[in-house]
Amino acid sequence: MKRKFIAMALTAVMAGSLAACGGEGGSGDENGGNGGVSITVFNSKMEVQDQFVQMAERYGEEKGVNVEVYYSNDTVASHIATKYAGNDPYTLAMMDAKDIYALAGEYGADMTGEKWVENTEYAIEVDGKVVGFPMCVEARGVMYNAEAIEAVTGETFDPTKYQTLDAFTELLEQLVAGGMEAPVGIMKEDWSLAGHFLGETYEQKEDPEAAVTAMLEGTADLANDEKFNSLLDTFDVLKKYNYAAGSPIAAEREVSEQKLAEGEIAFMFGGNWDWSMINAYDYTENMGMMPIPQNTSDGTNTKLVGGGSKFFMIDSSDNTSEEQRQAAKDFLNWLVFEADGNKFITEECQLVPAFSNIDASALDPLSLSVKSYADSGSLIGNYNYNPDDMMTICGGIMQKYLAGEIDRAGLVSELEAYWSSATPIAH
């Protein structure tokens, strides 16, 4: 029985709160209707908004804390900046690492002494203080539906046999010949095309910082860049076998996730966060993630790209009281050290925990794949300092390339023009 994924319908900032919570936006009235402290939580992971709202109600009832959960479709950096400009920040805000680095020096509360710091490798430090709490470990690669593949090939699917683009292309041809008309899905979203796929063109390099610096300085030569062309060659193959090749920008993510879940397509670039949408359909458990196939000898086609993802920062400004900050710290400790908090991360949100003490045996197939790569040291680190507008602008450029409106030369030209005029993130 398919279930509609409610969070997809959110088109503006939405709040989930206990009945007596007052005020929209930031920290609001310190004391809620039940006499307890009130805190606001910004969630930037759209796919788990429903879970956060439901959790907030349970947590409030158990702990006597009024919790309001918000989500926004706006870019995280601009949304948070607007909240601070209006002196109305969230008590606890989930952001990308680059946003923590940009804001924590001025607005991040010191969490250095918190017990959870000892249980993770992924905490963010700024100016010698721990200011970023890692919500999860996430990684990117090619998601696959092994059951759908095996139904066509008649052979057990082993992703390690398809690490090169040549081998992967042969498999796609075999699937098409066997009746799977279009074995691939491509998400059109700018964060997927730019922040995730395009980002790997420098994340997979030995020195990502040097690669980004060269682009910012206008000295990069993407047209002759081996890694850039290697990944774009793979992207071209994904485009060729895309089920929505005729109108790729019209493809809805929900539809693509359903097609992968139910085996109508076999592959789609994405990450373990996609399970929170896949599990809304008649999915098969025989799924997983594999590295992006490439004709390369640098070993990157044996690894996923990922690491600590989405970090909570506690507001240190005068708009938040010490009592509210303590309530926020208590909430983070609940996530790490109490059974219900652990269950919320691994079972309800289906996220790979960033903490060594949390049992991950109940994870979904995609997350188990990510954990296996992480445990074996086969994760290439995220680059956390993309300019604030990178995803939006480069995502639009990639959408034009996906739609066939520009060729590879046009893609290179527009990307180089963007980077040479982009504003770097201080770090």
C-alpha positions as CSV (number, residue, x, y, z in Angstrom):
1,M,0.0,0.0,0.0
2,K,1.6,3.2,-1.1
3,R,1.6,6.1,1.3
4,K,1.8,9.7,0.3
5,F,4.9,11.4,1.7
6,I,3.4,14.3,3.5
7,A,6.5,16.4,3.9
8,M,6.7,16.9,0.1
9,A,3.7,19.1,0.3
10,L,5.4,21.6,2.5
11,T,5.8,24.9,0.6
12,A,6.6,27.3,3.4
13,V,8.0,27.3,6.9
14,M,5.9,24.9,8.8
15,A,5.8,24.4,12.6
16,G,5.0,21.4,14.7
17,S,4.5,22.2,18.3
18,L,2.6,21.2,21.5
19,A,-0.8,22.7,21.8
20,A,0.2,25.6,24.1
21,C,3.3,26.7,22.3
22,G,3.2,30.4,21.4
23,G,4.8,32.6,18.9
24,E,6.3,32.0,15.4
25,G,9.9,32.1,14.5
26,G,12.8,32.3,17.0
27,S,13.1,31.6,20.7
28,G,9.8,33.3,21.5
29,D,8.3,33.2,25.0
30,E,10.7,31.3,27.2
31,N,7.9,29.6,29.1
32,G,5.3,27.6,27.4
33,G,1.7,26.8,28.3
34,N,2.7,23.9,30.6
35,G,5.1,26.0,32.6
36,G,8.2,24.5,31.0
37,V,10.8,26.1,28.9
38,S,10.1,26.6,25.2
39,I,12.7,26.0,22.4
40,T,12.5,26.3,18.6
41,V,14.2,23.7,16.4
42,F,15.0,24.3,12.7
43,N,15.1,21.1,10.7
44,S,16.8,21.4,7.2
45,K,16.2,17.8,6.2
46,M,12.8,18.0,4.4
47,E,12.5,14.2,4.2
48,V,12.3,13.8,8.0
49,Q,10.1,16.8,8.8
50,D,7.1,14.7,9.8
51,Q,9.3,12.6,12.0
52,F,10.7,15.7,13.8
53,V,7.2,17.1,14.3
54,Q,5.9,13.9,15.9
55,M,9.0,13.5,18.0
56,A,8.7,17.0,19.3
57,E,5.3,16.3,20.7
58,R,6.4,13.1,22.4
59,Y,9.5,14.7,23.8
60,G,7.6,17.6,25.1
61,E,5.1,15.4,26.9
62,E,7.9,13.4,28.4
63,K,10.3,16.1,29.4
64,G,8.0,19.1,30.0
65,V,9.7,21.2,27.3
66,N,7.7,23.0,24.6
67,V,9.3,22.2,21.3
68,E,8.4,23.9,18.0
69,V,9.9,22.4,14.8
70,Y,10.3,24.4,11.7
71,Y,11.2,23.7,8.1
72,S,11.8,26.1,5.2
73,N,12.1,25.6,1.4
74,D,14.4,28.6,1.3
75,T,18.2,28.1,1.1
76,V,19.4,27.3,4.6
77,A,22.0,30.0,4.6
78,S,19.6,32.8,3.5
79,H,16.9,31.5,5.8
80,I,19.1,31.5,8.9
81,A,20.6,34.9,8.0
82,T,17.1,36.3,7.8
83,K,16.2,35.0,11.2
84,Y,19.3,36.6,12.7
85,A,18.7,39.9,10.9
86,G,15.3,40.0,12.5
87,N,16.7,39.1,16.0
88,D,14.5,36.0,15.9
89,P,16.9,33.1,15.7
90,Y,16.1,29.4,16.4
91,T,17.3,28.0,19.7
92,L,18.7,25.0,17.9
93,A,19.3,25.1,14.1
94,M,20.3,22.2,11.8
95,M,22.6,23.4,9.1
96,D,25.2,22.3,6.6
97,A,28.8,22.4,7.8
98,K,29.6,25.4,5.8
99,D,26.9,27.4,7.5
100,I,28.2,26.4,10.9
101,Y,31.7,27.6,9.9
102,A,30.2,30.9,8.7
103,L,28.0,31.6,11.7
104,A,29.4,29.8,14.8
105,G,32.1,32.3,15.5
106,E,29.5,34.9,16.3
107,Y,26.4,32.9,17.2
108,G,27.4,29.4,18.1
109,A,27.2,28.3,21.8
110,D,30.2,26.4,23.2
111,M,29.4,22.7,23.6
112,T,33.0,21.6,24.3
113,G,32.2,20.1,27.6
114,E,29.2,18.0,26.5
115,K,29.5,14.3,27.1
116,W,28.6,13.4,23.5
117,V,31.7,15.0,22.1
118,E,33.7,11.9,23.3
119,N,31.5,9.6,21.2
120,T,31.9,11.1,17.7
121,E,34.6,11.9,15.2
122,Y,32.4,14.4,13.4
123,A,31.9,17.3,15.7
124,I,32.7,20.7,14.3
125,E,35.1,23.0,16.0
126,V,35.5,26.8,15.4
127,D,38.0,28.9,17.3
128,G,38.9,26.0,19.5
129,K,35.3,25.4,20.6
130,V,32.9,22.6,19.7
131,V,30.0,24.3,18.0
132,G,28.5,21.7,15.7
133,F,26.6,18.5,16.7
134,P,26.6,15.9,13.9
135,M,23.1,14.7,13.3
136,C,24.1,11.8,11.1
137,V,26.6,10.3,8.7
138,E,25.5,10.5,5.0
139,A,27.1,9.5,1.8
140,R,26.5,9.8,-1.9
141,G,26.7,7.3,-4.7
142,V,24.5,5.3,-7.1
143,M,21.5,3.7,-5.4
144,Y,20.5,0.3,-6.9
145,N,17.6,-2.1,-6.8
146,A,19.4,-5.5,-6.9
147,E,16.1,-7.4,-7.2
148,A,15.1,-5.5,-10.3
149,I,18.5,-6.1,-11.9
150,E,18.5,-9.8,-11.0
151,A,15.0,-10.3,-12.4
152,V,16.4,-9.3,-15.8
153,T,20.0,-10.7,-15.7
154,G,19.2,-13.9,-13.8
155,E,22.4,-13.4,-11.9
156,T,23.2,-12.2,-8.4
157,F,24.0,-8.5,-8.5
158,D,27.6,-7.7,-7.3
159,P,28.2,-3.9,-7.5
160,T,32.0,-4.4,-7.4
161,K,31.8,-5.9,-10.9
162,Y,30.5,-2.6,-12.3
163,Q,33.0,-0.1,-10.9
164,T,34.2,1.0,-14.4
165,L,31.9,3.0,-16.7
166,D,32.5,0.5,-19.5
167,A,31.2,-2.4,-17.3
168,F,28.3,-0.3,-16.0
169,T,27.3,0.7,-19.5
170,E,27.3,-2.9,-20.6
171,L,25.0,-3.8,-17.7
172,L,22.6,-1.0,-18.7
173,E,22.5,-2.3,-22.2
174,Q,21.8,-5.8,-20.9
175,L,18.9,-4.4,-18.8
176,V,17.4,-2.6,-21.8
177,A,17.7,-5.7,-24.0
178,G,16.0,-7.7,-21.2
179,G,13.0,-5.4,-21.2
180,M,13.8,-2.6,-18.8
181,E,13.2,0.2,-21.2
182,A,15.0,2.9,-19.2
183,P,17.0,1.7,-16.2
184,V,18.0,5.1,-14.7
185,G,16.4,8.0,-12.8
186,I,18.0,11.4,-12.4
187,M,16.9,13.9,-9.8
188,K,16.6,17.4,-11.2
189,E,17.0,19.2,-7.8
190,D,19.8,21.7,-7.7
191,W,21.2,20.3,-4.4
192,S,21.5,16.9,-6.1
193,L,22.9,18.0,-9.4
194,A,25.3,20.6,-8.1
195,G,25.9,20.2,-4.4
196,H,26.1,16.4,-4.6
197,F,27.1,15.2,-8.1
198,L,29.0,18.2,-9.4
199,G,30.7,18.6,-6.0
200,E,32.4,15.2,-6.5
201,T,34.4,16.6,-9.4
202,Y,36.6,18.3,-6.8
203,E,35.8,16.2,-3.7
204,Q,37.3,13.2,-5.4
205,K,40.6,15.0,-6.1
206,E,43.7,14.5,-3.9
207,D,43.5,18.2,-2.9
208,P,39.9,19.5,-3.1
209,E,40.9,22.9,-1.5
210,A,43.4,23.5,-4.3
211,A,40.9,22.6,-7.0
212,V,38.3,25.0,-5.6
213,T,40.9,27.7,-5.1
214,A,41.9,27.4,-8.8
215,M,38.3,27.8,-9.9
216,L,37.8,30.8,-7.6
217,E,41.0,32.4,-9.0
218,G,39.9,31.7,-12.6
219,T,42.9,29.5,-13.3
220,A,41.1,26.1,-13.5
221,D,40.8,24.4,-16.9
222,L,37.7,22.2,-16.6
223,A,37.6,21.4,-20.3
224,N,40.8,19.4,-19.8
225,D,40.3,18.4,-16.2
226,E,40.6,14.6,-16.0
227,K,38.3,14.1,-12.9
228,F,35.7,16.6,-14.2
229,N,35.5,14.8,-17.5
230,S,35.5,11.4,-15.9
231,L,32.4,12.1,-13.8
232,L,30.7,14.0,-16.6
233,D,31.2,11.0,-18.9
234,T,29.3,8.9,-16.3
235,F,26.6,11.6,-16.0
236,D,26.2,11.5,-19.8
237,V,25.5,7.7,-19.6
238,L,23.0,8.3,-16.8
239,K,21.3,10.9,-19.0
240,K,21.1,8.5,-22.0
241,Y,19.3,5.8,-20.0
242,N,17.2,8.2,-17.9
243,Y,13.5,7.2,-17.9
244,A,12.6,10.9,-18.2
245,A,15.2,11.7,-20.9
246,G,12.5,13.4,-23.0
247,S,11.6,15.9,-20.3
248,P,14.2,15.5,-17.5
249,I,13.4,18.8,-15.7
250,A,9.7,17.7,-15.4
251,A,10.6,14.6,-13.5
252,E,9.3,14.6,-10.0
253,R,11.5,13.3,-7.2
254,E,8.7,11.4,-5.6
255,V,8.0,9.5,-8.9
256,S,11.7,8.7,-9.4
257,E,12.0,7.4,-5.9
258,Q,8.9,5.2,-6.4
259,K,10.2,3.8,-9.7
260,L,13.5,2.8,-8.0
261,A,11.7,1.4,-4.9
262,E,9.4,-0.8,-7.0
263,G,12.0,-1.8,-9.5
264,E,10.8,0.0,-12.6
265,I,14.2,1.5,-12.8
266,A,17.4,0.0,-11.4
267,F,19.7,2.9,-10.7
268,M,19.7,6.5,-9.4
269,F,22.3,8.8,-8.1
270,G,21.5,9.8,-4.5
271,G,22.2,9.1,-0.9
272,N,21.0,7.1,2.1
273,W,18.7,9.9,3.1
274,D,16.5,8.8,0.1
275,W,15.3,5.8,2.1
276,S,12.9,8.1,4.0
277,M,11.1,8.5,0.7
278,I,11.6,5.1,-0.7
279,N,10.0,3.4,2.2
280,A,6.7,5.1,1.4
281,Y,6.3,2.6,-1.4
282,D,6.2,-1.1,-2.1
283,Y,10.0,-1.3,-1.9
284,T,12.3,-4.3,-2.0
285,E,14.8,-4.7,0.9
286,N,17.4,-5.9,-1.7
287,M,18.8,-2.4,-2.4
288,G,22.0,-0.6,-1.7
289,M,24.5,2.0,-2.7
290,M,27.6,1.8,-4.9
291,P,30.3,4.3,-5.9
292,I,29.9,6.2,-9.1
293,P,31.3,4.0,-11.9
294,Q,34.2,5.6,-13.7
295,N,36.9,4.6,-16.1
296,T,39.6,5.7,-13.7
297,S,42.6,4.2,-11.9
298,D,42.6,6.5,-8.9
299,G,40.5,4.3,-6.7
300,T,37.6,6.8,-6.4
301,N,35.3,4.3,-8.1
302,T,35.6,2.1,-5.1
303,K,34.4,4.7,-2.5
304,L,31.4,6.8,-1.7
305,V,31.6,10.5,-0.8
306,G,30.3,11.5,2.6
307,G,30.9,12.0,6.3
308,G,29.2,13.9,9.0
309,S,26.1,15.6,7.6
310,K,23.7,18.2,9.0
311,F,24.9,19.8,12.2
312,F,23.0,21.4,15.1
313,M,24.2,24.7,16.4
314,I,22.8,26.3,19.6
315,D,22.2,30.0,19.5
316,S,24.5,32.0,21.8
317,S,22.9,35.4,21.2
318,D,20.9,37.5,23.7
319,N,17.7,36.3,22.0
320,T,18.2,32.9,23.7
321,S,18.2,32.5,27.4
322,E,20.6,30.2,29.4
323,E,17.6,28.1,30.3
324,Q,16.7,27.6,26.7
325,R,20.4,26.8,25.8
326,Q,20.4,24.2,28.5
327,A,17.2,22.7,27.2
328,A,18.8,22.5,23.8
329,K,21.8,20.7,25.2
330,D,19.6,18.3,27.0
331,F,17.8,17.5,23.8
332,L,21.1,16.7,22.0
333,N,22.1,14.4,24.9
334,W,18.8,12.7,24.7
335,L,19.5,11.9,21.0
336,V,22.8,10.3,21.9
337,F,22.3,8.6,25.3
338,E,18.7,7.7,25.7
339,A,17.0,4.7,23.9
340,D,14.1,6.8,22.5
341,G,16.6,9.3,21.1
342,N,18.6,6.6,19.5
343,K,15.5,5.1,18.0
344,F,14.4,8.4,16.6
345,I,17.7,8.7,14.7
346,T,18.1,5.1,13.4
347,E,14.6,3.8,13.2
348,E,12.2,6.7,12.7
349,C,14.5,8.9,10.6
350,Q,16.6,6.0,9.2
351,L,19.8,8.0,9.6
352,V,23.3,6.5,10.1
353,P,24.3,7.7,13.6
354,A,27.5,9.7,14.0
355,F,28.1,8.4,17.5
356,S,29.9,5.2,18.3
357,N,27.6,4.2,21.2
358,I,24.4,4.1,19.1
359,D,23.4,0.7,17.8
360,A,22.9,0.8,14.0
361,S,21.6,-2.7,13.4
362,A,18.1,-1.5,12.6
363,L,19.2,0.6,9.7
364,D,17.7,0.5,6.2
365,P,19.6,-1.1,3.3
366,L,20.9,2.2,1.9
367,S,22.2,3.2,5.3
368,L,23.7,-0.2,6.0
369,S,25.6,0.3,2.7
370,V,26.9,3.7,3.9
371,K,27.9,2.3,7.3
372,S,29.8,-0.6,5.6
373,Y,31.8,1.9,3.5
374,A,32.4,4.2,6.5
375,D,33.5,1.2,8.7
376,S,36.0,0.1,6.1
377,G,37.5,3.6,5.6
378,S,36.0,3.9,2.1
379,L,34.4,7.3,2.4
380,I,35.8,10.3,0.5
381,G,35.3,13.4,2.7
382,N,32.7,16.1,1.9
383,Y,34.0,19.5,0.8
384,N,32.2,21.8,3.3
385,Y,33.0,25.3,2.0
386,N,31.0,25.8,-1.2
387,P,29.8,29.4,-1.7
388,D,26.3,30.0,-0.4
389,D,24.8,30.4,-3.9
390,M,26.7,27.4,-5.5
391,M,23.9,24.9,-5.3
392,T,21.3,27.4,-6.7
393,I,23.4,28.8,-9.6
394,C,25.4,25.7,-10.5
395,G,22.3,23.6,-10.1
396,G,20.6,25.7,-12.7
397,I,23.5,25.3,-15.0
398,M,23.5,21.5,-14.5
399,Q,19.8,21.5,-15.2
400,K,20.4,23.1,-18.6
401,Y,23.0,20.5,-19.3
402,L,20.6,17.7,-18.2
403,A,17.9,19.1,-20.5
404,G,20.3,19.3,-23.5
405,E,20.1,23.1,-23.6
406,I,23.9,23.4,-23.4
407,D,26.7,21.0,-24.4
408,R,29.8,20.1,-22.4
409,A,31.7,23.2,-23.7
410,G,28.8,25.4,-22.6
411,L,28.6,23.7,-19.2
412,V,32.3,24.3,-18.7
413,S,32.0,28.0,-19.8
414,E,29.1,28.7,-17.5
415,L,30.7,26.9,-14.5
416,E,34.0,28.7,-14.9
417,A,32.2,32.0,-15.1
418,Y,30.3,31.3,-11.9
419,W,33.3,30.2,-9.9
420,S,35.6,33.0,-11.0
421,S,33.1,35.5,-9.6
422,A,31.9,33.5,-6.6
423,T,32.3,34.6,-3.0
424,P,34.4,32.1,-1.0
425,I,33.4,30.9,2.4
426,A,35.9,32.0,5.0
427,H,37.6,29.0,6.7
